[in-house]
Amino acid sequence: MKPALKCLYYLENSEHCILEIKRTDLADNADLSEIFRWLFLDKKTQEIQSLTFRSMDSSGEVQERFFEQGYLKFNDHTATYIEKFNSAQHQLENHTGTPLPPEILDILTAYLRN
C-alpha cells in the first residue's frame, strides 16, 4: 500500500525537485514535522534529502522558506534554492497543482516506507 500524501508545493528543474508534502496516512497525534515534509530530490541518483524546516516568510507574491540546509524563494512561476554556505544554487519552475509524474511518486513512496 502506498503512503497517502498530498503534494502542497512542487518545484522542479531537469535535475532536481523540491516538494512539500502532507502525509495523510499518519495518526492524528503525529508530530507536525512528520505530517508536513519538505524534500529535495536528486532525479539522477533518486536520492531524497529531508529538509529541516526552520521558518517562513511571505510578502505578496513571493514565498520564502528557511531550512537548516538552505534557503528557498519562490513565486507562482519560478523558484531559487540556495544550499547552505552558498555551495550550490538551483533555478526551478513552479509546477504546484500539476500531478506528480509516476516516477517521482514511486521514488517518494519508497522513501516514505523507510
N, CA, C and O atoms as CSV, one atom per row, in Angstrom:
chain,resi,resn,atom,element,x,y,z
A,1,MET,N,N,0.825,-1.182,0.000
A,1,MET,CA,C,0.000,0.000,0.000
A,1,MET,C,C,0.873,1.252,0.000
A,1,MET,O,O,1.807,1.372,0.793
A,2,LYS,N,N,0.558,2.174,-0.894
A,2,LYS,CA,C,1.341,3.403,-0.991
A,2,LYS,C,C,0.958,4.359,0.143
A,2,LYS,O,O,-0.218,4.482,0.484
A,3,PRO,N,N,1.973,5.047,0.735
A,3,PRO,CA,C,1.634,6.051,1.735
A,3,PRO,C,C,0.760,7.136,1.107
A,3,PRO,O,O,1.032,7.609,0.004
A,4,ALA,N,N,-0.265,7.512,1.810
A,4,ALA,CA,C,-1.157,8.559,1.305
A,4,ALA,C,C,-0.501,9.911,1.547
A,4,ALA,O,O,-0.052,10.209,2.654
A,5,LEU,N,N,-0.453,10.717,0.504
A,5,LEU,CA,C,0.147,12.033,0.633
A,5,LEU,C,C,-0.517,13.004,-0.319
A,5,LEU,O,O,-1.122,12.626,-1.322
A,6,LYS,N,N,-0.379,14.261,0.034
A,6,LYS,CA,C,-0.847,15.334,-0.831
A,6,LYS,C,C,0.347,16.236,-1.091
A,6,LYS,O,O,1.048,16.626,-0.157
A,7,CYS,N,N,0.582,16.568,-2.350
A,7,CYS,CA,C,1.688,17.455,-2.694
A,7,CYS,C,C,1.209,18.899,-2.575
A,7,CYS,O,O,0.283,19.314,-3.271
A,8,LEU,N,N,1.848,19.657,-1.688
A,8,LEU,CA,C,1.467,21.047,-1.456
A,8,LEU,C,C,2.253,22.008,-2.345
A,8,LEU,O,O,1.703,22.995,-2.835
A,9,TYR,N,N,3.530,21.721,-2.553
A,9,TYR,CA,C,4.379,22.502,-3.452
A,9,TYR,C,C,5.226,21.547,-4.274
A,9,TYR,O,O,5.726,20.547,-3.759
A,10,TYR,N,N,5.386,21.860,-5.557
A,10,TYR,CA,C,6.129,21.010,-6.490
A,10,TYR,C,C,6.973,21.933,-7.360
A,10,TYR,O,O,6.465,22.569,-8.283
A,11,LEU,N,N,8.274,22.000,-7.056
A,11,LEU,CA,C,9.231,22.848,-7.756
A,11,LEU,C,C,10.248,21.935,-8.424
A,11,LEU,O,O,10.728,20.985,-7.805
A,12,GLU,N,N,10.587,22.215,-9.697
A,12,GLU,CA,C,11.383,21.227,-10.432
A,12,GLU,C,C,12.233,21.890,-11.510
A,12,GLU,O,O,11.860,22.913,-12.083
A,13,ASN,N,N,13.390,21.274,-11.768
A,13,ASN,CA,C,14.172,21.528,-12.969
A,13,ASN,C,C,14.576,20.174,-13.533
A,13,ASN,O,O,14.068,19.150,-13.076
A,14,SER,N,N,15.468,20.140,-14.506
A,14,SER,CA,C,15.802,18.868,-15.149
A,14,SER,C,C,16.532,17.899,-14.220
A,14,SER,O,O,16.529,16.694,-14.471
A,15,GLU,N,N,17.158,18.399,-13.153
A,15,GLU,CA,C,17.971,17.551,-12.284
A,15,GLU,C,C,17.388,17.330,-10.887
A,15,GLU,O,O,17.702,16.332,-10.239
A,16,HIS,N,N,16.535,18.261,-10.412
A,16,HIS,CA,C,16.081,18.213,-9.026
A,16,HIS,C,C,14.600,18.544,-8.895
A,16,HIS,O,O,13.999,19.163,-9.773
A,17,CYS,N,N,14.033,18.115,-7.778
A,17,CYS,CA,C,12.684,18.508,-7.366
A,17,CYS,C,C,12.757,18.920,-5.907
A,17,CYS,O,O,13.476,18.318,-5.109
A,18,ILE,N,N,12.010,19.942,-5.577
A,18,ILE,CA,C,11.777,20.291,-4.185
A,18,ILE,C,C,10.275,20.204,-3.988
A,18,ILE,O,O,9.498,20.805,-4.730
A,19,LEU,N,N,9.885,19.451,-2.983
A,19,LEU,CA,C,8.469,19.182,-2.749
A,19,LEU,C,C,8.120,19.445,-1.297
A,19,LEU,O,O,8.902,19.155,-0.392
A,20,GLU,N,N,6.937,19.996,-1.088
A,20,GLU,CA,C,6.369,19.960,0.252
A,20,GLU,C,C,5.187,19.009,0.165
A,20,GLU,O,O,4.295,19.174,-0.667
A,21,ILE,N,N,5.197,18.018,1.033
A,21,ILE,CA,C,4.108,17.052,1.045
A,21,ILE,C,C,3.428,17.063,2.401
A,21,ILE,O,O,4.004,17.454,3.416
A,22,LYS,N,N,2.189,16.620,2.377
A,22,LYS,CA,C,1.431,16.405,3.606
A,22,LYS,C,C,1.057,14.936,3.640
A,22,LYS,O,O,0.352,14.438,2.762
A,23,ARG,N,N,1.541,14.243,4.674
A,23,ARG,CA,C,1.176,12.842,4.856
A,23,ARG,C,C,-0.252,12.782,5.362
A,23,ARG,O,O,-0.601,13.463,6.326
A,24,THR,N,N,-1.075,11.977,4.724
A,24,THR,CA,C,-2.473,11.831,5.147
A,24,THR,C,C,-2.738,10.457,5.736
A,24,THR,O,O,-3.882,10.109,6.030
A,25,ASP,N,N,-1.673,9.673,5.908
A,25,ASP,CA,C,-1.827,8.318,6.432
A,25,ASP,C,C,-1.303,8.162,7.856
A,25,ASP,O,O,-1.172,7.039,8.344
A,26,LEU,N,N,-1.001,9.271,8.527
A,26,LEU,CA,C,-0.454,9.208,9.880
A,26,LEU,C,C,-1.551,9.470,10.907
A,26,LEU,O,O,-2.594,10.042,10.588
A,27,ALA,N,N,-1.305,9.049,12.126
A,27,ALA,CA,C,-2.265,9.245,13.211
A,27,ALA,C,C,-2.480,10.731,13.482
A,27,ALA,O,O,-1.612,11.557,13.201
A,28,ASP,N,N,-3.631,11.053,14.023
A,28,ASP,CA,C,-3.975,12.443,14.321
A,28,ASP,C,C,-2.990,13.104,15.277
A,28,ASP,O,O,-2.790,14.317,15.228
A,29,ASN,N,N,-2.378,12.310,16.141
A,29,ASN,CA,C,-1.443,12.873,17.111
A,29,ASN,C,C,0.007,12.849,16.628
A,29,ASN,O,O,0.917,13.085,17.423
A,30,ALA,N,N,0.240,12.572,15.353
A,30,ALA,CA,C,1.598,12.562,14.800
A,30,ALA,C,C,2.188,13.969,14.865
A,30,ALA,O,O,1.464,14.963,14.802
A,31,ASP,N,N,3.491,14.036,14.989
A,31,ASP,CA,C,4.205,15.309,15.037
A,31,ASP,C,C,4.036,16.047,13.705
A,31,ASP,O,O,4.088,15.428,12.642
A,32,LEU,N,N,3.835,17.358,13.761
A,32,LEU,CA,C,3.655,18.149,12.540
A,32,LEU,C,C,4.845,18.031,11.589
A,32,LEU,O,O,4.680,18.112,10.372
A,33,SER,N,N,6.055,17.837,12.150
A,33,SER,CA,C,7.241,17.700,11.294
A,33,SER,C,C,7.232,16.387,10.510
A,33,SER,O,O,7.952,16.255,9.520
A,34,GLU,N,N,6.429,15.419,10.939
A,34,GLU,CA,C,6.266,14.182,10.184
A,34,GLU,C,C,5.128,14.303,9.173
A,34,GLU,O,O,5.182,13.713,8.094
A,35,ILE,N,N,4.106,15.064,9.527
A,35,ILE,CA,C,2.962,15.236,8.627
A,35,ILE,C,C,3.333,16.122,7.444
A,35,ILE,O,O,3.054,15.783,6.294
A,36,PHE,N,N,3.964,17.257,7.730
A,36,PHE,CA,C,4.386,18.191,6.682
A,36,PHE,C,C,5.884,18.045,6.481
A,36,PHE,O,O,6.664,18.241,7.412
A,37,ARG,N,N,6.288,17.698,5.255
A,37,ARG,CA,C,7.702,17.430,4.970
A,37,ARG,C,C,8.135,18.175,3.714
A,37,ARG,O,O,7.429,18.167,2.705
A,38,TRP,N,N,9.287,18.813,3.780
A,38,TRP,CA,C,9.947,19.382,2.610
A,38,TRP,C,C,11.055,18.408,2.206
A,38,TRP,O,O,11.848,17.972,3.041
A,39,LEU,N,N,11.096,18.078,0.925
A,39,LEU,CA,C,12.048,17.085,0.431
A,39,LEU,C,C,12.784,17.623,-0.794
A,39,LEU,O,O,12.199,18.302,-1.638
A,40,PHE,N,N,14.079,17.309,-0.877
A,40,PHE,CA,C,14.923,17.679,-2.011
A,40,PHE,C,C,15.310,16.388,-2.723
A,40,PHE,O,O,15.995,15.541,-2.149
A,41,LEU,N,N,14.872,16.235,-3.972
A,41,LEU,CA,C,15.092,15.010,-4.736
A,41,LEU,C,C,16.116,15.251,-5.831
A,41,LEU,O,O,15.954,16.153,-6.653
A,42,ASP,N,N,17.173,14.441,-5.842
A,42,ASP,CA,C,18.126,14.404,-6.950
A,42,ASP,C,C,17.598,13.362,-7.929
A,42,ASP,O,O,17.627,12.165,-7.646
A,43,LYS,N,N,17.119,13.818,-9.074
A,43,LYS,CA,C,16.449,12.919,-10.008
A,43,LYS,C,C,17.408,11.902,-10.623
A,43,LYS,O,O,16.992,10.792,-10.957
A,44,LYS,N,N,18.671,12.256,-10.776
A,44,LYS,CA,C,19.638,11.342,-11.381
A,44,LYS,C,C,19.939,10.157,-10.462
A,44,LYS,O,O,19.944,9.009,-10.907
A,45,THR,N,N,20.190,10.438,-9.183
A,45,THR,CA,C,20.536,9.380,-8.238
A,45,THR,C,C,19.302,8.809,-7.531
A,45,THR,O,O,19.376,7.762,-6.886
A,46,GLN,N,N,18.176,9.504,-7.659
A,46,GLN,CA,C,16.920,9.149,-6.990
A,46,GLN,C,C,17.035,9.205,-5.469
A,46,GLN,O,O,16.292,8.533,-4.754
A,47,GLU,N,N,17.973,10.014,-4.986
A,47,GLU,CA,C,18.146,10.182,-3.546
A,47,GLU,C,C,17.323,11.371,-3.072
A,47,GLU,O,O,17.246,12.403,-3.738
A,48,ILE,N,N,16.712,11.200,-1.909
A,48,ILE,CA,C,15.910,12.254,-1.307
A,48,ILE,C,C,16.577,12.704,-0.015
A,48,ILE,O,O,16.987,11.891,0.814
A,49,GLN,N,N,16.673,14.023,0.131
A,49,GLN,CA,C,17.162,14.615,1.371
A,49,GLN,C,C,15.982,15.327,2.017
A,49,GLN,O,O,15.314,16.143,1.382
A,50,SER,N,N,15.733,15.017,3.264
A,50,SER,CA,C,14.687,15.704,4.008
A,50,SER,C,C,15.232,17.055,4.445
A,50,SER,O,O,16.297,17.127,5.058
A,51,LEU,N,N,14.510,18.128,4.134
A,51,LEU,CA,C,14.926,19.470,4.522
A,51,LEU,C,C,14.315,19.800,5.882
A,51,LEU,O,O,13.120,19.600,6.100
A,52,THR,N,N,15.139,20.304,6.787
A,52,THR,CA,C,14.701,20.635,8.134
A,52,THR,C,C,14.174,22.061,8.145
A,52,THR,O,O,14.942,23.020,8.077
A,53,PHE,N,N,12.855,22.187,8.233
A,53,PHE,CA,C,12.181,23.483,8.196
A,53,PHE,C,C,12.512,24.294,9.436
A,53,PHE,O,O,12.455,23.788,10.557
A,54,ARG,N,N,12.866,25.586,9.220
A,54,ARG,CA,C,13.155,26.489,10.337
A,54,ARG,C,C,12.124,27.611,10.439
A,54,ARG,O,O,11.594,27.876,11.518
A,55,SER,N,N,11.838,28.278,9.299
A,55,SER,CA,C,10.867,29.372,9.332
A,55,SER,C,C,10.425,29.703,7.918
A,55,SER,O,O,10.961,29.184,6.938
A,56,MET,N,N,9.421,30.590,7.837
A,56,MET,CA,C,8.910,31.003,6.540
A,56,MET,C,C,8.545,32.473,6.573
A,56,MET,O,O,8.346,33.064,7.634
A,57,ASP,N,N,8.463,33.053,5.373
A,57,ASP,CA,C,8.049,34.439,5.232
A,57,ASP,C,C,7.260,34.546,3.940
A,57,ASP,O,O,7.490,33.792,2.994
A,58,SER,N,N,6.340,35.478,3.910
A,58,SER,CA,C,5.524,35.680,2.725
A,58,SER,C,C,5.272,37.166,2.575
A,58,SER,O,O,4.841,37.834,3.515
A,59,SER,N,N,5.550,37.686,1.367
A,59,SER,CA,C,5.292,39.099,1.116
A,59,SER,C,C,4.688,39.227,-0.281
A,59,SER,O,O,5.398,39.244,-1.286
A,60,GLY,N,N,3.375,39.316,-0.314
A,60,GLY,CA,C,2.705,39.435,-1.607
A,60,GLY,C,C,2.836,38.173,-2.423
A,60,GLY,O,O,2.345,37.118,-2.023
A,61,GLU,N,N,3.495,38.270,-3.566
A,61,GLU,CA,C,3.623,37.130,-4.479
A,61,GLU,C,C,4.811,36.232,-4.167
A,61,GLU,O,O,4.919,35.142,-4.728
A,62,VAL,N,N,5.705,36.668,-3.282
A,62,VAL,CA,C,6.941,35.924,-3.021
A,62,VAL,C,C,6.835,35.156,-1.708
A,62,VAL,O,O,6.443,35.701,-0.676
A,63,GLN,N,N,7.195,33.878,-1.773
A,63,GLN,CA,C,7.244,32.996,-0.605
A,63,GLN,C,C,8.703,32.690,-0.301
A,63,GLN,O,O,9.513,32.543,-1.216
A,64,GLU,N,N,9.038,32.595,0.973
A,64,GLU,CA,C,10.386,32.210,1.374
A,64,GLU,C,C,10.303,31.122,2.432
A,64,GLU,O,O,9.447,31.154,3.317
A,65,ARG,N,N,11.212,30.159,2.322
A,65,ARG,CA,C,11.318,29.097,3.312
A,65,ARG,C,C,12.790,28.983,3.706
A,65,ARG,O,O,13.680,28.975,2.856
A,66,PHE,N,N,13.019,28.896,4.996
A,66,PHE,CA,C,14.365,28.784,5.524
A,66,PHE,C,C,14.515,27.398,6.142
A,66,PHE,O,O,13.726,26.990,6.994
A,67,PHE,N,N,15.536,26.691,5.698
A,67,PHE,CA,C,15.816,25.338,6.169
A,67,PHE,C,C,17.212,25.294,6.771
A,67,PHE,O,O,18.042,26.166,6.513
A,68,GLU,N,N,17.454,24.284,7.564
A,68,GLU,CA,C,18.798,24.072,8.087
A,68,GLU,C,C,19.789,23.896,6.929
A,68,GLU,O,O,20.953,24.279,7.045
A,69,GLN,N,N,19.332,23.319,5.818
A,69,GLN,CA,C,20.196,23.000,4.684
A,69,GLN,C,C,20.270,24.112,3.632
A,69,GLN,O,O,21.084,24.026,2.713
A,70,GLY,N,N,19.434,25.157,3.747
A,70,GLY,CA,C,19.474,26.208,2.738
A,70,GLY,C,C,18.243,27.099,2.772
A,70,GLY,O,O,17.490,27.117,3.746
A,71,TYR,N,N,18.058,27.842,1.677
A,71,TYR,CA,C,17.029,28.877,1.574
A,71,TYR,C,C,16.287,28.724,0.254
A,71,TYR,O,O,16.905,28.520,-0.790
A,72,LEU,N,N,14.968,28.822,0.301
A,72,LEU,CA,C,14.123,28.696,-0.883
A,72,LEU,C,C,13.273,29.948,-1.022
A,72,LEU,O,O,12.624,30.383,-0.072
A,73,LYS,N,N,13.286,30.519,-2.219
A,73,LYS,CA,C,12.465,31.685,-2.543
A,73,LYS,C,C,11.702,31.345,-3.811
A,73,LYS,O,O,12.299,30.902,-4.793
A,74,PHE,N,N,10.363,31.550,-3.805
A,74,PHE,CA,C,9.590,31.181,-4.982
A,74,PHE,C,C,8.342,32.047,-5.129
A,74,PHE,O,O,7.869,32.672,-4.180
A,75,ASN,N,N,7.829,32.058,-6.364
A,75,ASN,CA,C,6.554,32.710,-6.659
A,75,ASN,C,C,5.711,31.698,-7.433
A,75,ASN,O,O,6.010,30.504,-7.410
A,76,ASP,N,N,4.681,32.150,-8.104
A,76,ASP,CA,C,3.795,31.227,-8.816
A,76,ASP,C,C,4.437,30.573,-10.032
A,76,ASP,O,O,3.896,29.606,-10.568
A,77,HIS,N,N,5.597,31.090,-10.481
A,77,HIS,CA,C,6.197,30.598,-11.716
A,77,HIS,C,C,7.596,29.997,-11.550
A,77,HIS,O,O,7.910,28.975,-12.160
A,78,THR,N,N,8.427,30.624,-10.735
A,78,THR,CA,C,9.817,30.198,-10.617
A,78,THR,C,C,10.235,30.091,-9.154
A,78,THR,O,O,9.538,30.550,-8.249
A,79,ALA,N,N,11.398,29.466,-8.954
A,79,ALA,CA,C,11.951,29.308,-7.613
A,79,ALA,C,C,13.468,29.295,-7.687
A,79,ALA,O,O,14.056,28.943,-8.710
A,80,THR,N,N,14.084,29.684,-6.586
A,80,THR,CA,C,15.529,29.583,-6.427
A,80,THR,C,C,15.790,28.930,-5.080
A,80,THR,O,O,15.280,29.370,-4.049
A,81,TYR,N,N,16.601,27.864,-5.105
A,81,TYR,CA,C,17.019,27.214,-3.866
A,81,TYR,C,C,18.520,27.389,-3.747
A,81,TYR,O,O,19.270,26.998,-4.642
A,82,ILE,N,N,18.961,27.976,-2.639
A,82,ILE,CA,C,20.383,28.194,-2.377
A,82,ILE,C,C,20.775,27.291,-1.224
A,82,ILE,O,O,20.264,27.418,-0.111
A,83,GLU,N,N,21.695,26.371,-1.511
A,83,GLU,CA,C,22.157,25.463,-0.461
A,83,GLU,C,C,22.994,26.218,0.563
A,83,GLU,O,O,23.575,27.263,0.268
A,84,LYS,N,N,23.043,25.671,1.764
A,84,LYS,CA,C,23.777,26.268,2.872
A,84,LYS,C,C,25.207,26.602,2.455
A,84,LYS,O,O,25.839,25.850,1.712
A,85,PHE,N,N,25.693,27.701,2.925
A,85,PHE,CA,C,27.031,28.212,2.617
A,85,PHE,C,C,27.186,28.527,1.129
A,85,PHE,O,O,28.303,28.599,0.617
A,86,ASN,N,N,26.041,28.717,0.429
A,86,ASN,CA,C,26.029,29.045,-1.000
A,86,ASN,C,C,26.822,28.017,-1.807
A,86,ASN,O,O,27.447,28.361,-2.810
A,87,SER,N,N,26.796,26.748,-1.367
A,87,SER,CA,C,27.555,25.696,-2.045
A,87,SER,C,C,26.972,25.344,-3.407
A,87,SER,O,O,27.686,24.830,-4.268
A,88,ALA,N,N,25.691,25.610,-3.614
A,88,ALA,CA,C,25.056,25.408,-4.923
A,88,ALA,C,C,23.775,26.226,-4.958
A,88,ALA,O,O,23.154,26.496,-3.930
A,89,GLN,N,N,23.398,26.612,-6.174
A,89,GLN,CA,C,22.159,27.364,-6.366
A,89,GLN,C,C,21.383,26.696,-7.485
A,89,GLN,O,O,21.947,26.363,-8.527
A,90,HIS,N,N,20.088,26.499,-7.268
A,90,HIS,CA,C,19.246,25.787,-8.225
A,90,HIS,C,C,18.074,26.664,-8.650
A,90,HIS,O,O,17.337,27.180,-7.810
A,91,GLN,N,N,17.908,26.827,-9.952
A,91,GLN,CA,C,16.760,27.531,-10.518
A,91,GLN,C,C,15.717,26.469,-10.866
A,91,GLN,O,O,16.031,25.475,-11.520
A,92,LEU,N,N,14.490,26.683,-10.432
A,92,LEU,CA,C,13.425,25.703,-10.639
A,92,LEU,C,C,12.178,26.391,-11.180
A,92,LEU,O,O,12.036,27.611,-11.098
A,93,GLU,N,N,11.283,25.586,-11.732
A,93,GLU,CA,C,9.981,26.058,-12.159
A,93,GLU,C,C,8.940,25.568,-11.165
A,93,GLU,O,O,9.054,24.471,-10.619
A,94,ASN,N,N,7.931,26.388,-10.937
A,94,ASN,CA,C,6.871,26.028,-10.004
A,94,ASN,C,C,5.790,25.263,-10.761
A,94,ASN,O,O,5.103,25.824,-11.615
A,95,HIS,N,N,5.648,23.987,-10.443
A,95,HIS,CA,C,4.633,23.125,-11.063
A,95,HIS,C,C,3.534,22.755,-10.063
A,95,HIS,O,O,2.814,21.776,-10.261
A,96,THR,N,N,3.408,23.537,-8.997
A,96,THR,CA,C,2.400,23.269,-7.990
A,96,THR,C,C,1.022,23.201,-8.651
A,96,THR,O,O,0.665,24.055,-9.463
A,97,GLY,N,N,0.267,22.185,-8.293
A,97,GLY,CA,C,-1.049,21.974,-8.889
A,97,GLY,C,C,-1.026,20.973,-10.021
A,97,GLY,O,O,-2.072,20.470,-10.431
A,98,THR,N,N,0.166,20.676,-10.532
A,98,THR,CA,C,0.331,19.675,-11.571
A,98,THR,C,C,0.518,18.315,-10.896
A,98,THR,O,O,1.262,18.221,-9.920
A,99,PRO,N,N,-0.126,17.273,-11.382
A,99,PRO,CA,C,0.081,15.949,-10.772
A,99,PRO,C,C,1.549,15.531,-10.854
A,99,PRO,O,O,2.226,15.787,-11.850
A,100,LEU,N,N,2.026,14.887,-9.794
A,100,LEU,CA,C,3.399,14.385,-9.804
A,100,LEU,C,C,3.535,13.276,-10.835
A,100,LEU,O,O,2.657,12.420,-10.946
A,101,PRO,N,N,4.642,13.285,-11.599
A,101,PRO,CA,C,4.874,12.181,-12.530
A,101,PRO,C,C,4.989,10.859,-11.763
A,101,PRO,O,O,5.470,10.845,-10.630
A,102,PRO,N,N,4.555,9.759,-12.365
A,102,PRO,CA,C,4.595,8.461,-11.675
A,102,PRO,C,C,5.979,8.086,-11.149
A,102,PRO,O,O,6.089,7.509,-10.067
A,103,GLU,N,N,7.040,8.407,-11.901
A,103,GLU,CA,C,8.385,8.039,-11.444
A,103,GLU,C,C,8.762,8.792,-10.164
A,103,GLU,O,O,9.430,8.226,-9.299
A,104,ILE,N,N,8.352,10.048,-10.030
A,104,ILE,CA,C,8.626,10.804,-8.808
A,104,ILE,C,C,7.770,10.265,-7.663
A,104,ILE,O,O,8.253,10.127,-6.539
A,105,LEU,N,N,6.536,9.968,-7.935
A,105,LEU,CA,C,5.647,9.402,-6.914
A,105,LEU,C,C,6.187,8.059,-6.413
A,105,LEU,O,O,6.107,7.773,-5.218
A,106,ASP,N,N,6.731,7.238,-7.307
A,106,ASP,CA,C,7.316,5.955,-6.904
A,106,ASP,C,C,8.528,6.156,-5.994
A,106,ASP,O,O,8.680,5.446,-5.000
A,107,ILE,N,N,9.390,7.117,-6.328
A,107,ILE,CA,C,10.572,7.410,-5.502
A,107,ILE,C,C,10.128,7.891,-4.120
A,107,ILE,O,O,10.677,7.466,-3.103
A,108,LEU,N,N,9.135,8.776,-4.088
A,108,LEU,CA,C,8.599,9.272,-2.816
A,108,LEU,C,C,8.024,8.143,-1.976
A,108,LEU,O,O,8.275,8.059,-0.773
A,109,THR,N,N,7.261,7.288,-2.611
A,109,THR,CA,C,6.632,6.171,-1.907
A,109,THR,C,C,7.686,5.267,-1.276
A,109,THR,O,O,7.556,4.872,-0.117
A,110,ALA,N,N,8.723,4.943,-2.031
A,110,ALA,CA,C,9.800,4.103,-1.494
A,110,ALA,C,C,10.499,4.802,-0.336
A,110,ALA,O,O,10.821,4.156,0.661
A,111,TYR,N,N,10.737,6.083,-0.439
A,111,TYR,CA,C,11.402,6.850,0.618
A,111,TYR,C,C,10.557,6.869,1.889
A,111,TYR,O,O,11.075,6.669,2.988
A,112,LEU,N,N,9.266,7.108,1.737
A,112,LEU,CA,C,8.387,7.214,2.907
A,112,LEU,C,C,8.144,5.887,3.596
A,112,LEU,O,O,7.790,5.864,4.774
A,113,ARG,N,N,8.325,4.780,2.890
A,113,ARG,CA,C,8.179,3.463,3.514
A,113,ARG,C,C,9.273,3.173,4.501
A,113,ARG,O,O,9.080,2.401,5.440
A,114,ASN,N,N,10.440,3.791,4.300
A,114,ASN,CA,C,11.606,3.537,5.169
A,114,ASN,C,C,11.579,4.369,6.424
A,114,ASN,O,O,12.486,4.269,7.250
